[in-house]
Amino acid sequence: MRKKIVAGNWKMNCDLPQTQSLITDLKTGLVKEFNCELMIAPSFPFLYPAFNSTLETPIEVVAQNCCEADKGAFTGEVSIDMLQSVGVKTVIIGHSERREIYGESDELLNSKTRAALDKGMRVIFCCGEMLEERKAGKHVTTVADQIKNGLNDVSAEQMEHVVIAYEPVWAIGTGETATPEQAQDMHAEIRKQLEELFNNDVANNTSILYGGSVKPGNAQEIFSQPDVDGGLVGGASLDAQSFIEIANAF
């Protein structure tokens, strides 16, 4: 059974007081059970206080990134062991901003993914095409290559701990959103790719999230598509009420 997931990627937003305030607002709004897993990804300095603040709640605190190395002379990096030491069990890998702004290659993202899985972490692996790739009709090939390269040497058993997040880059932070039909078509293609790389069980049991200007007004229609299992939410997750409304779409 595929898990339904709504994950809020806070990116480089919210200082410590703002992080604590937003979590308080989320906890106040959790007045009933949700039919999905709820995740939030604050910035690195606030993972531990966020983890402590969400104990005894259905909210899981996850990391936005990690280093592929265990330890050493990697100034500015954060290791998987460090994340686990503060209670983090899930990490986002390969977000389009890491790929585009910081030049993270498929090979590097594969190293991060395998390192995280080897240490028992759950991975939210991101993929998605640029606007010019979609206009050129290369979006399916682009995403297939990202998945094939990024999940190289990952076993079918390890895929039980992988969530895919499809994010059309042209729809992130722009207010543009793929139509529900466009989202469904790509999610179906991703599931087909997973079947080719692994097997039918992996394809059917892997949760695939949509990321790209998910808002309360469009979440229900997007999430109702048969191959869409939730959302990786950016800007709308910085408002507690909006995030809860998106989760309520299930």
Buried (B, 14 or more C-beta within 10 A) or exposed (E): EEEBBBBBBBBEBBEEEBBBEBBEBBBEBBEEEBEBBBBBBBBBEBBBBBBEBBEEEBBBBBBBBBBBBEEEEEEEBBBBEBBBEBBBBBBBBBBBBBBEEEEBEBEBBBBBBBBBBEBEBBBBBBBBBBBEBBEEEBBBEBBBBBBBBBBBEBEEEBBEBBBBBBBBBBBBEEEEBBEBEBBBBBBBBBBBBBBEBBEEEBBEBBBBBBBBBBBBEBBBBBBEBEBBBBBBBBBBBBBBEBBBBBBBBB
